[in-house]
Amino acid sequence: MIDFNSTASISGQVTALLDAAMQRARAQQSPRPYLGGSRLGASCERALQYEFALAPVDSGRETQGRLHRIFERGHVMEDCMVAWLRDAGFDLRTRKADGEQFGFSALGGRLQGHVDGVVVAGPDLGHGCGYPALWENKCLGSKSWRDLEKNRLAVAKPIYAAQVAVYQAYLELHEHPAIFTAINADTMEIYTELVPFDAALAQRMSDRAVKVISATDAGELLPRGFNDSTHFECRMCQWQDRCWRNTP
């Protein structure tokens, strides 16, 4: 007999099919053979090592379909923001003449970064704004967005602040503040912050890249970012089991 009361399971069935399809698509993508400039501000240098070395993630900790969809949402909302900014009079460039993203490569190609865009001209916003300026965009849930609105980028999202500083340095876009935008995924509110170049932060992150790559080449594990395996960032880490099986 057909079970006409089984509709509650349809969401789970469809989600499982979508998740499996996304996992297959991700498996076909080539791994990134470099340390990403957007990751240098991460809290744990050892996690950066594992990521750079393409260490297998712990069993059962593979990125789930829901997170893949969140990443995809970020790409979609970035495209929307590009269109909105251009309609508002900003000359925003996201690709070079050859179609490639703007970016940089350093340390023999072992450190790379790709920026969301560069605003080469636009409305006079005052507040020290000038062009050309690095543009970075994020799509955030309400909690993270409100934290950003209240505390600003350097405090609320230090990993993004580090990303901006590194990109400004390596692309020589340090003369004018970066234009950082964030979309609230729940309310569609937009947050904008002008981020002056932080040379000291950029230098620390560049030094960190050298440290992570050099230690990995030497087979040396850098210290963990936290002293307790139950710290929430450790619990979320894809290499938690691998990390805590080793000595500091």
N, C-alpha and C positions, 0 to 999 in steps of 0.2 A: 504493500500500500504506500502511496505517496504521503509523506508526513508534511501536512500543511502548517504545522506548528513549529517547524524547524528554522524559521526565518532568522531567529536570534543568532544562529551559527553562520549565517551568510557573511557577515562582516569579517569574522575570523577566517573563513575560507578564502575570501577575496584577498584579504590582507596577506595571508600566507602565500598565495600565488604571486602577488605583487612583490613581496619580500624576496621570494626565490628568484624572480626575474631580475630584480635589482642586484642581488648577490651574483648572479651569473654575469651580468653586464660589468660589474665591478671587477670580477675575477679576470675578465678579458683585458682590462686596462694594465698597461705597463707600470710597474712600481716606480716611484720617483727616486732617481739615483742621486739625490742631493739633499742637503739640509735647507729647508725652506725659510726664507727671511721672515715670513709671517709667524713662524713658530718660535723664534729666538727668545721671546719674552715669557715662555712657559715656565712654570714654577720649579720644575725638576730637570736638572741637567742630565740625570741618568735616563729619564724618559726620552729626552732629546737624542741621546746616544742610541737607544733601542730603535727609535724612529729612523734615525739616519742610517743605521746598520741594517735596516729592514728585518729586524729580529721578529720571528714568528710570535704572534700574540698568543696569550694564554688560551687554552681550550675553553670554548664557550663564551669567549669575550670578543668574538668577531663583531664588527659594527653592524648593528641591526638595521632592518629596513626603515624603521621610523627615523633614525638619524640620517640615513641617506636622503629621505624625503625632506628633512629639515635643511640639509645642504642644498638640495635642489631648490627649495623655497628661497634660499638666499640668492641663488643665481637669478631666479625669476624676478625677485624684487629689485635686484641690482639693475636688471634691464629696464624695469619700470622707472627707476630713479634716474637712469641715464636719459630716458625720453622726457621726463618731467623737467629736469635741469636744462636740457637743450631747448625745450619749449619756453622756458622762463628766461632765455637769453644768455645762458652760459655756453661758451664754446668749449665743450667737453670732448676730449679725444680719448678713445679707449683702445684704439689699434693704430699701429704704425702703417706706413704706406704699403708694406708687404703683407698686411693682415695679421701680423703677430702682435701679441700684447706688449705693452711697454714693460720693461723689466731690466734686471741686472744679473750679471754672473761674476762671481769672484772666487778666489782660492782655487783656481783651475777648474771652475765649473762646479765645485762641490758645495758652494753656497749660491743659491739663486733666489730671486724674488720676482713676482709679477704683480704689477699694481692694477687697481681698478681703473684708474684713468688720470689724466692731467687736464686741468682747466686752464686753457691758454688765454682766455679773455672772458669778460662777463660784467655784470652790473657792479656798480661801485657800492660795496657793502660797508665801507668804513671799517672801524675796529682793527685797523692794520692789515686788512685783506689786500692782496695783490696777486698779480698773475705773471708768469705761470705758477700754478699751485698743484701740489699732489692732491688727488681726490681718492678717498677710501670710504666705502659704504658697508654697513652691516644691517642685517635684519634680526631683531631681537624680540624675545618674549617680553611681556609687560614688566615683570619683576626686574630683569636686567636693564630694560629701557629706563625705568624709573630711577634705578640706581645711577645710571649714566647721567640722567637729567639733573639729579640732585648733587652728585659728587664730581662730575666731569670725568673725562677720559682717563687721565693719569691714575686716578684713585679707583674708579669703578672698573676699568678694564685695562690693567697695566700691560697685558699681552698685546692689545691693539695699539697702545701708546708706543710700545717698543717697535712694533711693525711700522708705524708711521715714521718714527725717527730713523730707522734703518733705511727705509725707502727714500726718505728725503735726502739722506746722506749719499747713498750709492747712485741715485739718479740726479744728484746735484740740484735738487729742488728745495734747497734750504733757505733761499733768500726770502720767500714769503711763507706765511703759515699754511699748513695743509688744511684742506676743507674736508672735515670728517662729518659724514651724515649717517644717521641710524633711523631705521623705520621700525615703529612698533607694530609687530606682526598681528597684534590683537585689535588695536585701535586705528592703525594706519597714521598715527601721529609721526611727525618728522622732527628729529633732533639734529641740530647743526652746531658744530664747534670748530673754531679756528685754532689750529694746534701749531704754535711756534716751534721751530726746530730746537730740539734738545740735544745738543752736541755731545754732552756727557753720556746721556743714555745711549745714543747711537754708538759711541765708542765702546761702552760696556758690552753692548750686544754684539758688536763686531769682534771684540776680544773673546766673547763667549763662544762664538762660532768657531774661532780658531781652537779654543780649548776643547770643545766637544769633538771636533774632527780629529785633532791631534791625539786625544786620549783614546778615541775609538781605534785609530790606526795602531796605537801602542798596546791595545788590548787591556787598557786600564779603565776600570769602572769608576766613574765619578760618584761623589756622595749623593745619597738620596736627598730629595728636597724636603723630606719630612721624617721625623723620628718614630712615627707610629703608623703601622700598616693599616690602622682603622681610620686614619685621616680621610676625609671625604674625597680628596683628590687622588689618594692612593686607591681607595675603593673603586673609583671610576677608571683607573688606569688599566689599559689593555695588557700591561706587562707586570701587574702586581705580583702574581705568583712567581714569575721568573725573577723579579727584583728581590723579593724577600727570601728567596732560597739562597741568595748570595750574601756574603759578608760585605759591609760597607767598604 
